[in-house]
Amino acid sequence: MKKLIVALLATLLSAAAVSQAQEPDDMTRFIEQLEPLNERMINAINLDNREELESVCMAMIVLYEQQPGNVKEIIRPMMGMVWYNVACLRTLRGDTDGGVDAFINAVNNGWDNYTHTMNDSDLDAIRNNPRFQEALKRIE
């Protein structure tokens, strides 16, 4: 999961930086808002603090929802990865219903890595859930 979270952060920051030239005002604000979350995520990863990681992911989701359409359009493909991480974190702490809900949100927001999903032991506790199975079929 750590590799996926680090990849997520790098992708979000890269996309934001690349698209900054397209919409400087909106993207600049987004980058400024994302920077403290970056610091929190790095600290949480270093401390292996899953509760804080989930909190950062949820803050990213809230931040995304607050953005204007042009920023959302650019960032949306990465939100599936944020939701996927929430699914892993919730499942690992025993919140299987929350894990399934987050996985469904991941798929709804563009998560489509079937192979990774099938090999990720973080999701073992929800694999047999019918709602999980239904969402999984959408990315096969």
N, C-alpha and C positions, 0 to 999 in steps of 0.2 A: 504494500500500500504506500510506503514512503516514496518509492520511485514514482508512482502515479501522481501523488500529491506534488512532488517537486516538479514533475513534468507539467502539471496543471498550472502551477504558479509561473513557470518559465513561459508557457504558451500564452497565458493571459497577459503577462507583461510584454511579450514580444508583439502580440497582436495589437495591444494598445499603443505601443511605440510606433509600429509600422503605420497604423491608421491615423496616428496623430496628425500627420500631414494632410489627411483628407478632411478632418473635422477638428481643427486644433483646439477650439474652446471646449467643446464637449469632451473630447478625449483627454485633454489636459486635466480637466476636473476629475475625470474617471481615474486617471493614473494617480493623481494626488490622493484620491480617496482609497485607492488600492494599496498604496505604499505601506500604511500602518498594518494592513492585513498581512502583507508580505512578511513584515518583521515578526508579527505574532505567529505566523505559520512556521517560520524558520525556528523560532524558539520552541514551539510546541513539538516540532519534529525532533529537535535536539534533546528535549526532555521526555520524549515518547509519551506526550500528554494527549491522549485520544479525546478527552473531553474538550480540551482547548482546540484541537484540530476540527472537531465537529462544529464548535462555536465559530471558528474562522470561516469554515465552509458556509455555514448559515448566514454569516455576515456578508459573504460574497454574493450569496443569492439575493439577500435584501438589497445590497448595493446594485446588483444587476437590475432588479425590478424598479429601482428609482431612476434609471438612466433613460434619456430620450431615445426615441426609435432608432436613430442613426447609430448610436453606440450599441444598443441591444442587438441590432442586426449584425454588427461586427463580432460581438462577444458571444452571441447565442450558441454557436457550435461548441464552445468550450464549457458551457453550463451543464451539458450532459456529463462531463467528467467531474464537475463539482458535485452534482447530485449522486453520481456513482460512488464517490468517496463518502458521502453522507450515508449511503446504503451500507457500505462496508463498516463504517464506524458504529452505526446504530445496531447492526447485526452482531458485531463483536461485543457490544455491551449488553446483549440479550433482548434488545427491543426489535423483535422479529417483525411485528406489524409495521413499525417505523422503517425498518430496513426494506421491506417490500414496497412501501409507499415511496420511499426515496428512489428505489430502483425503477419503479414505474415513471417517476419524474425524470430520471436519467434518460430513459428511452424516449420519453416525450420531448426531451431537449437535445436529442441527437446522439446519445450514446449508442454505438452500434458495434462494439468490439465483442463479438460473440465468443471468440476463442479465449480472450482474457477473462471474460465473465465465467466461462466454464472451468477455467483452471484456477480461479481465485478462491482459495480456501476461506477467505473472510466471509463468503456468502454461503458456506455449507449449511448453516442452520435454516436458511430460507429456500434452498433449492427445490424442495418438494411442495412448497406452497403453490396452490393453483394460480393465484394472481401473479406470482413470480414467473411461473411457467408460461402463462399467457403473454406476459411482457417479453419474455425470452424468445418466444416464437416470432415476435415482430422483428427481431434482429438476426435471425438465423440466416 
